[in-house]
């Protein structure tokens, strides 16, 4: 049986200091991705240098993306990945909070972005709906929703998993996440 230290050493990431770090924060809509990402930003800047925070919703608004089918989401995810690579190639860290429930873009990130850290904010869809985190789950005209009528491809090899059962504050979850990041970078 491996010790915690052995497991941790196996997970430690070697950082290419000529590139920024991509903190790819993924999870279902309403899982707490953006809230937690906002709370860790100051710590990430302090620990790893210049950092910007972008959410999938931000990019959708900026570029007026309003298509939500599986195929359209896949095309958008590829654009998000290319954007993330562009930013990190300029030695800028990026905290990117995005639903991103497709394995192919995450695999692309692992292969093409030197300093890629996949963070999965795990939350049960029923719990998200119950705490009424996102109005889209209650709007019958919301269209295609990942976790409802689009089957999510949940991360199977995330570097970090934060379980959000909505019983802990996002402040506590954020502190837990920063500690896990420090443990492996």
Order of alpha helices (4+ residues) and beta strands (2+ residues): alpha-beta-alpha-beta-alpha-alpha-beta-alpha-beta-alpha-beta-alpha
